[in-house]
């Protein structure tokens, strides 16, 4: 077909009525393409942000939770070692014992890992500082129990100190705070009153 024939057929099939519909449709199509492109760019930005947040959670929160669990287990083992030493009479020779010292050091190291992976910001840091202070108080109570039980005369005071240490351990282990890097509740356990 030659060009004049094609133009004639086009004029018969699509008569020019002076309508601006084709131009309006082209403008709408262009606007729609721009809107879709902007929407896709926004969605891509959100997806990349969520991916970065998930990576940060995996990098910081998961190790912190594992360190919290390790700290709790070490604290339970610490108190169990001290209580066993006092109840068996071994404390009269060497205090709460080497196992107590090792487990207490392990709890301190685990708590340091919690602090290193703190994802809760200032609230988490404050909670960790409170727990560290409570651990110092706990060690002092165990030391007092050791002094009272080693002296041989005041086992009632030594037992009371050990019970106070047990209650304090419950407060430390079952501590609940508003941040994401705080202690999950593992249940209440009493070690001092066996």
KEDRENLO-715222 format. One line per 10 residues: number of its first residue (from 1); their letters; for each residue x, y, z of N, C-alpha, C. Coordinates in nm, 2 decimals. Example, Ala and Ser with C-alpha at 12.3 -4.5 7.8 and 13.67 -1.06 7.14 Angstrom:
// residues 2
1 = as = 1.32,-0.57,0.78,1.23,-0.45,0.78,1.32,-0.33,0.78 | 1.28,-0.22,0.71,1.37,-0.11,0.71,1.29,0.00,0.79
// end
This chain:
// residues 194
1 = xxxxxxxxxx = 0.08,-0.12,0.00,0.00,0.00,0.00,0.09,0.12,0.00 | 0.04,0.22,-0.08,0.12,0.34,-0.09,0.08,0.43,0.02 | 0.15,0.54,0.05,0.12,0.63,0.16,-0.01,0.70,0.14 | -0.04,0.75,0.02,-0.17,0.82,0.00,-0.29,0.73,0.03 | -0.28,0.60,-0.01,-0.39,0.50,0.01,-0.40,0.48,0.16 | -0.29,0.46,0.23,-0.30,0.43,0.38,-0.36,0.55,0.45 | -0.32,0.67,0.41,-0.38,0.79,0.47,-0.53,0.80,0.44 | -0.57,0.76,0.33,-0.71,0.76,0.30,-0.79,0.66,0.38 | -0.74,0.54,0.40,-0.80,0.44,0.48,-0.81,0.49,0.63 | -0.70,0.55,0.67,-0.69,0.59,0.81,-0.80,0.71,0.83
11 = xxxxxxxxxx = -0.81,0.79,0.74,-0.91,0.90,0.75,-1.05,0.85,0.75 | -1.08,0.74,0.67,-1.21,0.68,0.68,-1.24,0.61,0.81 | -1.14,0.53,0.86,-1.16,0.46,0.98,-1.16,0.55,1.11 | -1.07,0.65,1.11,-1.06,0.74,1.22,-1.08,0.88,1.18 | -1.20,0.92,1.16,-1.23,1.05,1.11,-1.18,1.16,1.21 | -1.13,1.27,1.16,-1.08,1.37,1.25,-1.21,1.46,1.28 | -1.25,1.45,1.41,-1.37,1.53,1.45,-1.33,1.65,1.53 | -1.20,1.67,1.54,-1.15,1.78,1.62,-1.14,1.74,1.77 | -1.15,1.61,1.80,-1.14,1.57,1.94,-1.00,1.57,1.99 | -0.98,1.60,2.12,-0.85,1.60,2.18,-0.83,1.47,2.27
21 = xxxxxxxxxx = -0.91,1.37,2.25,-0.90,1.25,2.32,-0.77,1.18,2.31 | -0.71,1.16,2.19,-0.58,1.10,2.18,-0.47,1.17,2.26 | -0.47,1.30,2.26,-0.37,1.38,2.33,-0.40,1.36,2.48 | -0.52,1.36,2.53,-0.56,1.35,2.67,-0.51,1.21,2.72 | -0.54,1.11,2.63,-0.50,0.97,2.67,-0.34,0.96,2.68 | -0.27,1.02,2.59,-0.13,1.02,2.60,-0.08,1.09,2.73 | -0.14,1.20,2.76,-0.10,1.27,2.89,-0.13,1.19,3.01 | -0.25,1.12,3.01,-0.28,1.04,3.13,-0.19,0.92,3.14 | -0.15,0.86,3.02,-0.06,0.75,3.02,0.08,0.80,3.08 | 0.13,0.91,3.04,0.25,0.96,3.09,0.25,0.99,3.24
31 = xxxxxxxxxx = 0.14,1.05,3.29,0.12,1.07,3.43,0.11,0.94,3.51 | 0.04,0.84,3.45,0.03,0.71,3.52,0.17,0.64,3.52 | 0.25,0.65,3.42,0.39,0.60,3.42,0.47,0.66,3.53 | 0.46,0.80,3.54,0.54,0.87,3.64,0.49,0.82,3.78 | 0.36,0.81,3.80,0.31,0.77,3.93,0.36,0.63,3.97 | 0.35,0.54,3.87,0.39,0.40,3.90,0.54,0.39,3.93 | 0.62,0.47,3.85,0.77,0.47,3.88,0.80,0.53,4.02 | 0.73,0.63,4.06,0.75,0.69,4.20,0.70,0.59,4.30 | 0.59,0.52,4.28,0.55,0.42,4.37,0.64,0.30,4.39 | 0.70,0.26,4.28,0.80,0.15,4.28,0.92,0.19,4.35
41 = xxxxxxxxxx = 0.97,0.32,4.33,1.08,0.37,4.40,1.06,0.38,4.55 | 0.94,0.42,4.59,0.90,0.42,4.73,0.90,0.28,4.80 | 0.84,0.19,4.72,0.84,0.05,4.77,0.98,-0.01,4.79 | 1.06,0.02,4.69,1.20,-0.03,4.70,1.27,0.03,4.82 | 1.25,0.16,4.85,1.31,0.22,4.96,1.26,0.15,5.09 | 1.13,0.13,5.10,1.08,0.06,5.22,1.14,-0.08,5.24 | 1.14,-0.16,5.13,1.19,-0.29,5.14,1.34,-0.29,5.18 | 1.42,-0.20,5.13,1.56,-0.20,5.17,1.57,-0.16,5.31 | 1.49,-0.06,5.36,1.49,-0.03,5.50,1.46,-0.14,5.59 | 1.36,-0.22,5.56,1.32,-0.33,5.64,1.43,-0.44,5.64
51 = xxxxxxxxxx = 1.49,-0.45,5.53,1.60,-0.55,5.52,1.72,-0.51,5.61 | 1.75,-0.38,5.61,1.86,-0.33,5.70,1.82,-0.35,5.84 | 1.69,-0.32,5.88,1.65,-0.34,6.01,1.65,-0.48,6.06 | 1.62,-0.57,5.97,1.63,-0.72,6.00,1.77,-0.76,6.02 | 1.86,-0.71,5.94,2.00,-0.74,5.95,2.05,-0.69,6.09 | 2.01,-0.57,6.13,2.06,-0.51,6.25,2.00,-0.59,6.37 | 1.88,-0.64,6.36,1.82,-0.72,6.46,1.89,-0.85,6.48 | 1.93,-0.91,6.36,2.00,-1.04,6.37,2.14,-1.02,6.42 | 2.20,-0.90,6.39,2.34,-0.87,6.43,2.34,-0.84,6.58 | 2.24,-0.77,6.63,2.25,-0.72,6.77,2.15,-0.79,6.87
61 = xxxxxxxxxx = 2.03,-0.80,6.83,1.93,-0.86,6.93,1.95,-1.01,6.96 | 1.97,-1.09,6.85,1.98,-1.23,6.88,2.10,-1.26,6.97 | 2.22,-1.21,6.94,2.33,-1.23,7.03,2.30,-1.18,7.18 | 2.23,-1.07,7.19,2.20,-1.02,7.32,2.11,-1.11,7.40 | 2.01,-1.17,7.33,1.92,-1.26,7.39,1.99,-1.39,7.44 | 2.08,-1.44,7.35,2.16,-1.55,7.39,2.25,-1.52,7.51 | 2.31,-1.40,7.51,2.40,-1.36,7.62,2.31,-1.35,7.75 | 2.19,-1.30,7.74,2.10,-1.29,7.86,2.07,-1.43,7.91 | 2.05,-1.52,7.83,2.02,-1.66,7.87,2.15,-1.71,7.94 | 2.26,-1.69,7.88,2.39,-1.74,7.94,2.41,-1.68,8.08
71 = xxxxxxxxxx = 2.38,-1.55,8.09,2.39,-1.49,8.22,2.30,-1.55,8.32 | 2.18,-1.57,8.28,2.08,-1.63,8.38,2.12,-1.77,8.42 | 2.17,-1.85,8.33,2.21,-1.98,8.36,2.33,-1.98,8.45 | 2.43,-1.89,8.43,2.55,-1.87,8.51,2.51,-1.83,8.65 | 2.41,-1.74,8.66,2.37,-1.69,8.79,2.30,-1.80,8.87 | 2.22,-1.88,8.80,2.15,-2.00,8.87,2.26,-2.09,8.92 | 2.36,-2.12,8.84,2.47,-2.21,8.87,2.55,-2.15,8.99 | 2.57,-2.02,8.98,2.65,-1.95,9.09,2.58,-1.97,9.22 | 2.45,-1.95,9.23,2.38,-1.96,9.36,2.37,-2.11,9.40 | 2.35,-2.19,9.30,2.35,-2.34,9.34,2.48,-2.38,9.40
81 = xxxxxxxxxx = 2.59,-2.34,9.34,2.72,-2.37,9.39,2.74,-2.32,9.53 | 2.70,-2.19,9.56,2.72,-2.13,9.69,2.63,-2.20,9.79 | 2.51,-2.23,9.76,2.41,-2.30,9.85,2.46,-2.44,9.88 | 2.51,-2.51,9.78,2.56,-2.64,9.80,2.68,-2.64,9.90 | 2.77,-2.54,9.87,2.89,-2.53,9.96,2.85,-2.50,10.10 | 2.76,-2.41,10.12,2.72,-2.37,10.26,2.64,-2.49,10.33 | 2.56,-2.55,10.26,2.48,-2.66,10.32,2.56,-2.79,10.34 | 2.66,-2.81,10.26,2.74,-2.93,10.28,2.85,-2.91,10.39 | 2.87,-2.79,10.43,2.98,-2.76,10.52,3.11,-2.73,10.46 | 3.13,-2.74,10.33,3.25,-2.71,10.26,3.29,-2.56,10.28
91 = xxxxxxxxxx = 3.19,-2.48,10.30,3.22,-2.34,10.31,3.31,-2.30,10.43 | 3.30,-2.39,10.53,3.38,-2.36,10.65,3.53,-2.36,10.62 | 3.57,-2.44,10.51,3.71,-2.45,10.48,3.75,-2.35,10.37 | 3.67,-2.32,10.27,3.71,-2.24,10.16,3.61,-2.14,10.11 | 3.51,-2.11,10.19,3.41,-2.01,10.15,3.32,-2.07,10.05 | 3.25,-1.99,9.97,3.15,-2.04,9.87,3.21,-2.14,9.77 | 3.34,-2.14,9.75,3.40,-2.24,9.66,3.44,-2.18,9.53 | 3.53,-2.26,9.47,3.58,-2.22,9.33,3.48,-2.23,9.23 | 3.38,-2.32,9.23,3.28,-2.33,9.13,3.19,-2.20,9.14 | 3.16,-2.15,9.26,3.09,-2.03,9.28,3.17,-1.91,9.21
101 = xxxxxxxxxx = 3.30,-1.90,9.24,3.38,-1.80,9.18,3.38,-1.80,9.03 | 3.39,-1.92,8.97,3.40,-1.94,8.83,3.26,-1.90,8.76 | 3.16,-1.95,8.82,3.02,-1.92,8.77,2.99,-1.77,8.78 | 3.03,-1.70,8.89,3.01,-1.56,8.90,3.09,-1.48,8.80 | 3.21,-1.53,8.77,3.29,-1.46,8.67,3.23,-1.48,8.53 | 3.17,-1.60,8.51,3.11,-1.63,8.38,2.98,-1.54,8.36 | 2.91,-1.52,8.47,2.79,-1.44,8.47,2.83,-1.29,8.43 | 2.94,-1.25,8.49,2.99,-1.11,8.46,3.03,-1.10,8.31 | 3.09,-1.20,8.26,3.13,-1.20,8.12,3.01,-1.20,8.03 | 2.91,-1.28,8.06,2.79,-1.29,7.98,2.72,-1.15,7.99
111 = xxxxxxxxxx = 2.72,-1.09,8.10,2.65,-0.96,8.11,2.73,-0.85,8.03 | 2.86,-0.87,8.02,2.94,-0.78,7.93,2.90,-0.80,7.79 | 2.87,-0.92,7.75,2.83,-0.95,7.61,2.69,-0.89,7.59 | 2.60,-0.89,7.69,2.47,-0.83,7.68,2.49,-0.68,7.65 | 2.58,-0.62,7.73,2.60,-0.47,7.71,2.66,-0.44,7.57 | 2.75,-0.53,7.52,2.81,-0.51,7.39,2.71,-0.52,7.28 | 2.60,-0.60,7.29,2.50,-0.62,7.19,2.37,-0.55,7.23 | 2.37,-0.45,7.31,2.25,-0.38,7.36,2.19,-0.31,7.24 | 2.07,-0.35,7.21,1.99,-0.29,7.10,1.88,-0.20,7.15 | 1.88,-0.18,7.28,1.77,-0.10,7.34,1.80,0.04,7.38
121 = xxxxxxxxxx = 1.92,0.08,7.35,1.96,0.22,7.37,1.98,0.25,7.52 | 1.95,0.37,7.56,1.97,0.41,7.70,1.90,0.33,7.80 | 1.77,0.29,7.77,1.69,0.21,7.86,1.76,0.08,7.89 | 1.81,0.02,7.79,1.89,-0.11,7.81,2.01,-0.09,7.89 | 2.09,0.02,7.86,2.21,0.05,7.93,2.18,0.07,8.08 | 2.07,0.14,8.11,2.03,0.16,8.25,2.00,0.03,8.32 | 1.92,-0.05,8.25,1.89,-0.18,8.31,2.01,-0.27,8.34 | 2.11,-0.26,8.25,2.23,-0.34,8.27,2.31,-0.28,8.39 | 2.31,-0.15,8.40,2.38,-0.09,8.52,2.31,-0.13,8.65 | 2.18,-0.14,8.65,2.10,-0.18,8.77,2.14,-0.32,8.80
131 = xxxxxxxxxx = 2.14,-0.41,8.70,2.17,-0.55,8.72,2.31,-0.56,8.77 | 2.41,-0.49,8.72,2.54,-0.50,8.77,2.55,-0.46,8.92 | 2.48,-0.35,8.95,2.47,-0.31,9.09,2.41,-0.41,9.18 | 2.31,-0.48,9.13,2.24,-0.58,9.21,2.33,-0.70,9.23 | 2.42,-0.73,9.13,2.51,-0.84,9.14,2.62,-0.81,9.24 | 2.66,-0.69,9.26,2.75,-0.65,9.36,2.69,-0.67,9.50 | 2.56,-0.63,9.51,2.49,-0.66,9.64,2.48,-0.80,9.66 | 2.45,-0.88,9.56,2.43,-1.03,9.58,2.57,-1.09,9.63 | 2.68,-1.05,9.57,2.81,-1.10,9.61,2.84,-1.06,9.75 | 2.79,-0.94,9.79,2.81,-0.90,9.93,2.73,-0.98,10.03
141 = xxxxxxxxxx = 2.61,-1.02,9.99,2.53,-1.11,10.07,2.59,-1.25,10.09 | 2.64,-1.30,9.98,2.71,-1.43,9.98,2.83,-1.42,10.07 | 2.91,-1.31,10.06,3.02,-1.28,10.15,2.98,-1.28,10.30 | 2.87,-1.21,10.33,2.82,-1.20,10.47,2.78,-1.34,10.52 | 2.71,-1.42,10.43,2.68,-1.55,10.47,2.80,-1.64,10.50 | 2.90,-1.62,10.42,3.03,-1.69,10.44,3.09,-1.66,10.57 | 3.09,-1.53,10.60,3.15,-1.48,10.73,3.07,-1.54,10.85 | 2.94,-1.53,10.84,2.86,-1.59,10.95,2.87,-1.74,10.96 | 2.87,-1.81,10.85,2.87,-1.95,10.86,3.01,-2.00,10.89 | 3.12,-1.93,10.86,3.25,-1.97,10.89,3.29,-1.95,11.03
151 = xxxxxxxxxx = 3.23,-1.85,11.09,3.26,-1.82,11.23,3.21,-1.93,11.32 | 3.11,-2.00,11.27,3.07,-2.12,11.35,2.96,-2.09,11.45 | 2.94,-1.97,11.49,2.85,-1.94,11.59,2.71,-1.90,11.54 | 2.70,-1.83,11.43,2.58,-1.77,11.39,2.53,-1.82,11.26 | 2.48,-1.95,11.26,2.43,-2.01,11.14,2.30,-1.95,11.10 | 2.22,-1.90,11.20,2.09,-1.84,11.16,2.11,-1.72,11.08 | 2.21,-1.63,11.11,2.24,-1.51,11.03,2.29,-1.55,10.89 | 2.38,-1.65,10.89,2.43,-1.70,10.76,2.32,-1.75,10.67 | 2.23,-1.83,10.73,2.12,-1.88,10.65,2.03,-1.76,10.60 | 2.01,-1.66,10.69,1.93,-1.55,10.65,1.99,-1.47,10.54
161 = xxxxxxxxxx = 2.13,-1.46,10.54,2.20,-1.39,10.44,2.19,-1.47,10.31 | 2.19,-1.60,10.32,2.18,-1.68,10.20,2.04,-1.68,10.14 | 1.94,-1.67,10.22,1.80,-1.65,10.18,1.78,-1.52,10.11 | 1.84,-1.41,10.17,1.83,-1.28,10.11,1.90,-1.28,9.97 | 2.01,-1.35,9.96,2.08,-1.36,9.83,1.99,-1.43,9.73 | 1.92,-1.53,9.78,1.83,-1.60,9.69,1.72,-1.51,9.64 | 1.66,-1.43,9.73,1.56,-1.34,9.69,1.61,-1.24,9.59 | 1.73,-1.19,9.62,1.79,-1.09,9.53,1.82,-1.15,9.39 | 1.86,-1.28,9.39,1.88,-1.35,9.26,1.75,-1.36,9.19 | 1.64,-1.39,9.26,1.51,-1.39,9.19,1.48,-1.25,9.12
171 = xxxxxxxxxx = 1.51,-1.15,9.20,1.48,-1.01,9.14,1.57,-0.99,9.02 | 1.69,-1.03,9.02,1.78,-1.01,8.91,1.74,-1.09,8.79 | 1.71,-1.22,8.81,1.68,-1.31,8.70,1.54,-1.28,8.64 | 1.45,-1.24,8.73,1.31,-1.22,8.68,1.28,-1.07,8.65 | 1.39,-1.00,8.64,1.37,-0.85,8.61,1.31,-0.83,8.48 | 1.20,-0.74,8.48,1.13,-0.71,8.36,1.14,-0.56,8.34 | 1.18,-0.52,8.22,1.19,-0.38,8.19,1.13,-0.35,8.05 | 1.12,-0.23,8.01,1.05,-0.20,7.89,1.13,-0.21,7.76 | 1.26,-0.23,7.77,1.34,-0.24,7.65,1.35,-0.38,7.60 | 1.40,-0.39,7.47,1.41,-0.52,7.41,1.53,-0.60,7.45
181 = xxxxxxxxxx = 1.62,-0.54,7.51,1.74,-0.61,7.55,1.74,-0.64,7.70 | 1.63,-0.66,7.76,1.62,-0.70,7.90,1.59,-0.84,7.91 | 1.58,-0.88,8.04,1.57,-1.02,8.07,1.43,-1.08,8.03 | 1.43,-1.19,7.96,1.30,-1.26,7.94,1.28,-1.34,8.07 | 1.15,-1.35,8.11,1.12,-1.42,8.24,1.13,-1.57,8.22 | 1.22,-1.63,8.30,1.24,-1.77,8.29,1.17,-1.85,8.41 | 1.10,-1.78,8.49,1.03,-1.85,8.60,1.10,-1.82,8.73 | 1.03,-1.84,8.84,1.09,-1.81,8.97,1.15,-1.94,9.03 | 1.27,-1.92,9.08,1.34,-2.03,9.14,1.41,-1.99,9.27 | 1.39,-2.06,9.37,1.45,-2.03,9.50,1.56,-2.14,9.52
191 = xxxx = 1.68,-2.09,9.55,1.79,-2.18,9.58,1.83,-2.19,9.73 | 1.80,-2.08,9.80,1.85,-2.07,9.94,1.78,-2.16,10.03 | 1.66,-2.20,10.02,1.59,-2.27,10.12,1.57,-2.42,10.09 | 1.68,-2.49,10.06,1.67,-2.63,10.03,1.65,-2.71,10.15
// end
